[in-house]
């Protein structure tokens, strides 16, 4: 079984998907759309801060991407 945490999955996906969809210089624009402060997004991307469930939902909606999705294993991690 994989020991990857939900926070690690979010961290792995967030920067890559954000840059793919919004461009490399897009942090402020994305943060405004997601309604999460740019410093918080940056700290989440670098693993310095754990996102709240509310932030994960806002980020996923802003990216139009299931941020908890693990491409490598093609499975979803459900938060219940």
SULPEKA-V252096 format. One record per residue. N is the residue number from 1. SS is DSSP state (H for helix, E for strand, - for the rest). OMEGA is omega in degrees with one decimal (* if undefined). Layout:
BEGIN
n->[N;N]
ss->[SS;SS]
omega->[OMEGA;OMEGA]
END
This chain:
BEGIN
n->[1;2;3;4;5;6;7;8;9;10;11;12;13;14;15;16;17;18;19;20;21;22;23;24;25;26;27;28;29;30;31;32;33;34;35;36;37;38;39;40;41;42;43;44;45;46;47;48;49;50;51;52;53;54;55;56;57;58;59;60;61;62;63;64;65;66;67;68;69;70;71;72;73;74;75;76;77;78;79;80]
ss->[-;-;-;-;-;H;H;H;H;H;H;H;H;H;H;H;H;H;H;H;H;H;-;-;-;-;H;H;H;H;H;H;H;H;-;-;-;H;H;H;H;H;H;H;H;-;-;-;-;-;-;-;H;H;H;H;H;H;H;H;H;H;H;-;-;-;-;-;E;E;-;-;-;-;E;E;-;-;-;-]
omega->[-178.9;-178.9;-179.5;-179.9;176.9;179.3;178.5;178.8;178.3;-179.0;179.3;-172.5;-168.1;-175.6;-178.1;-178.0;178.8;-179.7;177.4;-174.5;-173.1;-177.2;-174.6;-177.6;-168.6;-171.9;-178.4;179.4;179.6;-178.7;178.4;179.1;-178.2;-176.7;175.1;-175.9;179.8;176.9;178.3;178.6;180.0;-179.9;176.2;-179.8;-177.1;178.4;179.6;-176.6;174.8;178.9;171.8;177.3;178.3;178.8;177.8;179.5;179.6;179.6;179.2;179.5;-179.9;179.0;-172.8;-175.5;177.7;-170.9;178.3;-178.0;177.5;-178.7;-176.3;-174.6;-179.4;175.2;176.3;172.6;-178.3;174.1;-178.7;*]
END
